[in-house]
Amino acid sequence: MDGFRALATEELQTLDNNHHLHPFTDSKVLHDIGTRIVTHAEGIYVWDSDGNRIIDGMAGLWCVNVGYGREELADTAVRQLRQLPYYNTFFMTSHPPVIDLSEQLAKVTPASFNHIFLTNSGSEANDTVIRMVRQYWSIRGKPEKSVIISRHNAYHGSTVGAASLGGMHDMHVQGGLPIPDIRHIQQPYWYQEGGDLNPDEFGLKAAQALEQEILEVGESKIAAFIAEPIQGAGGVIVPPDSYWPEISRICEQYEILLVVDEVICGFGRTGKWFATDYYDLKPDLMVMAKGLSSGYLPIACVAVSDSVAEVLIEIGGEFAHGFTYSGHPVSCAVAAENIRILQREKIIENVDQSTGPYFQQQLRNLESHPLVGEVRGIGLIAGIEIVEDKQARRRFDSELKVGIRCRDFAARRGLIMRAVRDSMVLSPPLIITKSQIDDLVDIARDSLDDILHDLNN
Ligand SMILES: *Cc1c(COP(=O)(O)O)cnc(C)c1O
């Protein structure tokens, strides 16, 4: 049996190598190592083709919030596939699932949000943001307001528009990005960039970079500022407490729109429905994806606040934008049921009051480990920063690939973590229990010991 399974894995790997080009992957390296093949999943666990059970400490890619194996979502999808597998929402038509989901979203978002534009991915939603904010200012007679300010090391997706909004250098150098009129300011990454300032001093300074940019470019040219409340793919960067209030002040003082990218934080990750609630923000647009359907089907959206929606609807005319699958009935039905699961089982309240604080507290204990410079996070999202010198906040030489090695040790021990540089990042399904958190933290600690041992030998 074992032999047969091993053979099956190899065959799958060979076929994968022969025909499948992976996203964000060096194919040559992958072909040497061989990919891990995941065959099934339940709760917080995935199983690979060799039969290993692994804790999914990343909830897929920050998305499987309600956990794997949800019969309700499977049943909903099958029912909708039978009833109406597809219809478009372009030509004065609609259908019950898209109407239901839009109403559900209006209810769970802050009171000022009552309109939803649907897309299939976070990237498409952020491309929609670029077109929508420029269209908004154009309708208001200020077409010169077209510059969007974002941040270095931000992640907003991988299409031409979304990757331009993002601040990932490695993405910009491939394909001539960013597109014009996107600018990037400093990120609020105190551990790496804070120098001698304390976190709050640094948070203020990083926020004031927005004001400087506005003054430099000219308020009359700026359409919007976009940011993730907590940077995810950038390494789970939680801004100092002083950061968001100062950003809010600046956005209120100047005539620009605030766009909050809730793709990771939305749907309970921080213990609130949205990080907008956690940080008490007043955005004009909110971008959602991932947790919207817990990853069961592709769907994403831009939530539009009343003040923006009024302009678009009352005087905007046709917004010449949309996707064949905007408001896909099956994805909408699954997303609406996913929201009902979050409500029915009080999953977000549990993260807020019980598992979130417990997860943060248990992970903070790792700060006594010789390799851990900082543990940061809120609710069920966290980053563990591995460093060579804690005092100087200095990382290991990147050639040593300490993060990747730690990740691989963890996988062998039964935990999927992700390495961003040398930050180990975690974002488990929101249904994780306290005893499962104990298991997760134990494996994380053992993996840190593994890499410490490896470095010393
Ligand atoms: C993943 C992500 C996106 C892009 O979503 P896709 O569905 O992969 O296109 C956008 N913003 C943030 C913050 C993300 O984490």
The ligand as an ORCA input file, in Angstrom:
! r2SCAN-3c Opt
* xyz 0 1
  C      -4.645     37.825     -2.342
  C      -4.793     39.304     -2.298
  C      -5.267     40.041     -3.400
  C      -5.483     39.408     -4.746
  O      -6.521     38.501     -4.768
  P      -6.564     37.386     -5.936
  O      -7.888     36.741     -5.706
  O      -5.379     36.497     -5.778
  O      -6.523     38.119     -7.232
  C      -5.484     41.391     -3.232
  N      -5.241     41.997     -2.072
  C      -4.782     41.347     -0.999
  C      -4.558     42.072      0.290
  C      -4.512     39.976     -1.088
  O      -4.013     39.324     -0.034
*
